[in-house]
Amino acid sequence: MKQALDTRTKLLTKNPWPLMIELSIPAVLGMVVVGLYNMMDSIFVGQMVGDVQMGAISVSYPLTLINAGSAAMLGVGSASVLSRAIGKKDENTIKKIMGNLVAMVLLLSVIYTVVGMVFTRQLLSLTGASDNILNYAEKYLRIVFAGSLFVNFFQSANMVIRGEGQLKRAMTIIASGAILNIILDPIFISILNPYGMGIEAAAYATIFSQFVQAAITLWYFKKKSPHVKIGRIRIDGELLPQVLSVGISALLMQILTLVQQTVIYRVASNYGGETSQLLLAAALRFWNFSFVPLWGISQGFQPAAGTNYGAKDYDRVKTLTRVFIIAATLLSLVFYIPAELFPEKILSMFLTTPGIAASGATNFRIMFSTYILQGSFMIAVTLFQSLGKAKKATWLVLFRQIILFIPLCVVLPMIGGMGIRGVWLAIALTDAILVAIIAFMVAYEFRKLPATSSVNR
């Protein structure tokens, strides 16, 4: 327990800027590697197999968020409860975290595997993908759904490791499988592509890597975790509502991304056909990857915010929030600047057909124009999750993914003959409006917090 107490003391007392760096670097690196291997699937398939097959992986991606959503729900909810329990020194809650998580993972994974493999084509048809893309996407996604148990366990459990404050451990575990996937992708594709199984090869590499990550994670909680162990595996009726109330916003962020990107592909098919779908597929692969480091820095923020809130150091929660928002905004420049300066080169990483990347460069710039606001969104959502303010986190997600975006995506293409450009503009305009909502909600929450009077250290 000594290591746990040392971590707790660090979260409660270390200078905010060095603490932010210490927590964020491993979290960001770990998440970047994960995002990189998701993006590398598309790059390897696009370069080694073909544009249509790359489009099939991108069309499939939103549906993989069904698994990612449940993992995020259980992981974020459990990590939030855990970090506040560490702040309060609540040993009883700490002991029940993993048994409850494993039981829920087993239940949900069985459901997702069966439904995902049986109804693969019906789910994919919602995207409006052309038959050519749809045929390849079906082959890829059916294999990915077969590995639901592995991805659900390692992703959700990894968030619990971060909730402990063990960010370096979490990064090492999650990066191991991601690097393995990057290595295996070209090997599997080279072996299987001559037999007409190039896209299946990428899927096999993915689920094998996820199996390795799940095995390492299980070993960690059995042998190495300083204070969170897998005890009795059962759904805890008292703990589960606390986990779900916080985790539902993380679930919605993933699932509504599925809805959001499905709408994008369908509207794009109406205004530009398969070419527009391929361009948006390439752009969204880079967009999804660029979002991952911001997710990483928010995961570094979560244990710090939750532990200090549990210890009733509210002034420190406010300070940490400001520090992490500044850091996330600076981090976003790493992707914002190249996207604005070299849009055609970025799109060309995924698309090999001459002329397609150049035709989408201007629209890609428009889409990315408000990307630097993404950091504020992620930190704000994580703040409310960490404080147990489930409804506020959920509303922020709903505003971004549904309430603002979908009307803009449907209406803007019909205004002034914008057509397909309106779809790209809808993405940028949503974040511009959202930042004003975030500023109001965070300021209101901070005014409600009492001044720190007694800190339980």
CORRA-V364874 format. One record per residue. N is the residue number from 1. RES is the residue in three letters. D_FIRST is the distance of its C-alpha to the first C-alpha in whole Angstrom. Layout:
n: [N,N]
res: [RES,RES]
d_first: [D_FIRST,D_FIRST]
This chain:
n: [1,2,3,4,5,6,7,8,9,10,11,12,13,14,15,16,17,18,19,20,21,22,23,24,25,26,27,28,29,30,31,32,33,34,35,36,37,38,39,40,41,42,43,44,45,46,47,48,49,50,51,52,53,54,55,56,57,58,59,60,61,62,63,64,65,66,67,68,69,70,71,72,73,74,75,76,77,78,79,80,81,82,83,84,85,86,87,88,89,90,91,92,93,94,95,96,97,98,99,100,101,102,103,104,105,106,107,108,109,110,111,112,113,114,115,116,117,118,119,120,121,122,123,124,125,126,127,128,129,130,131,132,133,134,135,136,137,138,139,140,141,142,143,144,145,146,147,148,149,150,151,152,153,154,155,156,157,158,159,160,161,162,163,164,165,166,167,168,169,170,171,172,173,174,175,176,177,178,179,180,181,182,183,184,185,186,187,188,189,190,191,192,193,194,195,196,197,198,199,200,201,202,203,204,205,206,207,208,209,210,211,212,213,214,215,216,217,218,219,220,221,222,223,224,225,226,227,228,229,230,231,232,233,234,235,236,237,238,239,240,241,242,243,244,245,246,247,248,249,250,251,252,253,254,255,256,257,258,259,260,261,262,263,264,265,266,267,268,269,270,271,272,273,274,275,276,277,278,279,280,281,282,283,284,285,286,287,288,289,290,291,292,293,294,295,296,297,298,299,300,301,302,303,304,305,306,307,308,309,310,311,312,313,314,315,316,317,318,319,320,321,322,323,324,325,326,327,328,329,330,331,332,333,334,335,336,337,338,339,340,341,342,343,344,345,346,347,348,349,350,351,352,353,354,355,356,357,358,359,360,361,362,363,364,365,366,367,368,369,370,371,372,373,374,375,376,377,378,379,380,381,382,383,384,385,386,387,388,389,390,391,392,393,394,395,396,397,398,399,400,401,402,403,404,405,406,407,408,409,410,411,412,413,414,415,416,417,418,419,420,421,422,423,424,425,426,427,428,429,430,431,432,433,434,435,436,437,438,439,440,441,442,443,444,445,446,447,448,449,450,451,452,453,454,455,456,457]
res: [MET,LYS,GLN,ALA,LEU,ASP,THR,ARG,THR,LYS,LEU,LEU,THR,LYS,ASN,PRO,TRP,PRO,LEU,MET,ILE,GLU,LEU,SER,ILE,PRO,ALA,VAL,LEU,GLY,MET,VAL,VAL,VAL,GLY,LEU,TYR,ASN,MET,MET,ASP,SER,ILE,PHE,VAL,GLY,GLN,MET,VAL,GLY,ASP,VAL,GLN,MET,GLY,ALA,ILE,SER,VAL,SER,TYR,PRO,LEU,THR,LEU,ILE,ASN,ALA,GLY,SER,ALA,ALA,MET,LEU,GLY,VAL,GLY,SER,ALA,SER,VAL,LEU,SER,ARG,ALA,ILE,GLY,LYS,LYS,ASP,GLU,ASN,THR,ILE,LYS,LYS,ILE,MET,GLY,ASN,LEU,VAL,ALA,MET,VAL,LEU,LEU,LEU,SER,VAL,ILE,TYR,THR,VAL,VAL,GLY,MET,VAL,PHE,THR,ARG,GLN,LEU,LEU,SER,LEU,THR,GLY,ALA,SER,ASP,ASN,ILE,LEU,ASN,TYR,ALA,GLU,LYS,TYR,LEU,ARG,ILE,VAL,PHE,ALA,GLY,SER,LEU,PHE,VAL,ASN,PHE,PHE,GLN,SER,ALA,ASN,MET,VAL,ILE,ARG,GLY,GLU,GLY,GLN,LEU,LYS,ARG,ALA,MET,THR,ILE,ILE,ALA,SER,GLY,ALA,ILE,LEU,ASN,ILE,ILE,LEU,ASP,PRO,ILE,PHE,ILE,SER,ILE,LEU,ASN,PRO,TYR,GLY,MET,GLY,ILE,GLU,ALA,ALA,ALA,TYR,ALA,THR,ILE,PHE,SER,GLN,PHE,VAL,GLN,ALA,ALA,ILE,THR,LEU,TRP,TYR,PHE,LYS,LYS,LYS,SER,PRO,HIS,VAL,LYS,ILE,GLY,ARG,ILE,ARG,ILE,ASP,GLY,GLU,LEU,LEU,PRO,GLN,VAL,LEU,SER,VAL,GLY,ILE,SER,ALA,LEU,LEU,MET,GLN,ILE,LEU,THR,LEU,VAL,GLN,GLN,THR,VAL,ILE,TYR,ARG,VAL,ALA,SER,ASN,TYR,GLY,GLY,GLU,THR,SER,GLN,LEU,LEU,LEU,ALA,ALA,ALA,LEU,ARG,PHE,TRP,ASN,PHE,SER,PHE,VAL,PRO,LEU,TRP,GLY,ILE,SER,GLN,GLY,PHE,GLN,PRO,ALA,ALA,GLY,THR,ASN,TYR,GLY,ALA,LYS,ASP,TYR,ASP,ARG,VAL,LYS,THR,LEU,THR,ARG,VAL,PHE,ILE,ILE,ALA,ALA,THR,LEU,LEU,SER,LEU,VAL,PHE,TYR,ILE,PRO,ALA,GLU,LEU,PHE,PRO,GLU,LYS,ILE,LEU,SER,MET,PHE,LEU,THR,THR,PRO,GLY,ILE,ALA,ALA,SER,GLY,ALA,THR,ASN,PHE,ARG,ILE,MET,PHE,SER,THR,TYR,ILE,LEU,GLN,GLY,SER,PHE,MET,ILE,ALA,VAL,THR,LEU,PHE,GLN,SER,LEU,GLY,LYS,ALA,LYS,LYS,ALA,THR,TRP,LEU,VAL,LEU,PHE,ARG,GLN,ILE,ILE,LEU,PHE,ILE,PRO,LEU,CYS,VAL,VAL,LEU,PRO,MET,ILE,GLY,GLY,MET,GLY,ILE,ARG,GLY,VAL,TRP,LEU,ALA,ILE,ALA,LEU,THR,ASP,ALA,ILE,LEU,VAL,ALA,ILE,ILE,ALA,PHE,MET,VAL,ALA,TYR,GLU,PHE,ARG,LYS,LEU,PRO,ALA,THR,SER,SER,VAL,ASN,ARG]
d_first: [0,4,6,5,6,9,10,11,12,14,16,17,18,20,23,24,26,24,21,23,24,21,20,24,25,22,23,27,27,25,27,31,30,30,33,35,35,36,39,40,41,43,44,45,46,49,50,50,51,53,52,53,50,48,49,48,44,44,46,43,40,40,40,37,35,36,33,31,31,30,27,27,27,24,22,23,23,19,18,19,18,14,15,16,14,11,14,15,11,13,10,14,15,12,12,16,16,17,19,21,21,22,25,26,27,28,31,32,32,35,37,37,37,40,42,41,43,46,47,46,49,50,46,48,51,50,49,53,53,56,57,56,53,52,53,50,48,48,47,44,42,43,41,38,38,38,34,33,30,29,29,28,24,23,24,23,19,19,20,16,15,16,15,12,13,13,17,18,16,18,21,21,21,24,26,27,28,30,32,33,35,36,37,38,40,43,43,44,46,48,48,49,51,54,54,54,50,49,47,45,44,42,40,40,38,36,35,34,32,30,30,28,25,25,24,22,20,20,19,16,14,15,14,12,10,6,6,10,12,16,16,20,22,24,25,23,26,24,22,25,27,24,23,27,28,26,27,30,31,29,31,35,34,34,37,39,39,41,43,44,44,46,49,49,50,53,54,54,56,59,59,59,59,57,57,55,53,52,52,49,47,47,46,43,42,41,41,38,36,37,35,32,31,31,29,26,26,26,23,21,22,21,17,18,21,19,16,19,21,18,18,22,22,25,27,24,25,28,28,26,28,31,29,28,32,33,31,32,36,36,34,37,39,39,40,42,45,45,46,48,50,50,50,52,51,47,49,51,48,48,52,54,57,59,60,57,54,57,58,55,54,55,53,50,50,51,48,45,47,44,41,40,39,37,34,34,35,31,29,31,30,27,27,28,26,23,24,25,29,30,33,34,32,34,37,36,36,39,41,40,41,44,45,46,46,48,51,51,51,54,56,56,58,61,61,64,64,60,60,57,56,55,52,51,51,50,46,47,48,45,43,45,46,42,41,43,41,38,39,40,37,34,36,37,33,33,35,34,31,31,30,27,27,24,21,18,15]
